[in-house]
């Protein structure tokens, strides 16, 4: 029995997360520097511009622009990205000039410095922020737990 049969849900996918930014061109350049694909950059009117970018191999995208949201820039506290090699991802971001935290891991209710001592999947992280302070948490997942895929 597949996940759809088990849950009875229709296929529903996360497509886009809207970020509040103060400077559309600066944000576009930042995310393109990360290697994210530019999907859309369109001016719909004098007051509305939409930009959408997608991280490599991701099914979901981010969007921002003028008239995209009423939130103040930097108000998104945490968007999680996942990678299978956090050291390589961190090195890549650093090589692109992005300020990235040192590795840290879950320990009970909080976080501790360094890689998870047991090297468990889902437990080790790094973080960075975009120019407006929207925060991204990068989580290392080397093996998905049972039930965490829709295949």
Phi, psi and omega in degrees: 000129179274172184300323180296318179293324181292320186264336184075007181282151170282158177296122179221125185237143173287124185253310189217142170243129181268128179253139172277127179227157181264336183222105186299314182294319177298316180294318178301314180297320180300309183289326175294324176297332177286350182093013181280143182283131174280116180265318185214139166212098187224138172264115182274335176197182178298334184253357186227121174229135180238130176236133179228132178228153182232129175297153179306131176066017180262145174273340181255153183236171168247154172221154176201171178160185175279133181076013183277327182202156176269354180294149175289144177305141179083010185272357179272112189283334181191120171244129182263130171251152177237146177220160176262352176218094185292324179299315179295319179296317180296314178300319179298314180297317178299320180294340179267005178084015180272135175282115183239140179293165167292165177293147174214165184221159176289138176216097184068234183272353184231202181234149177232154179295150174092173178290152176305125183302332179266001179054040181282145172296145179082355189253349183248140188221165163217167180216159174207169178229153175279177183302338179266355181096006172295127190265140176239133176251127179256120183250133177273121176236106180267337178210124179288140176288152178305139180085359182261016173229158181259008180290000000 
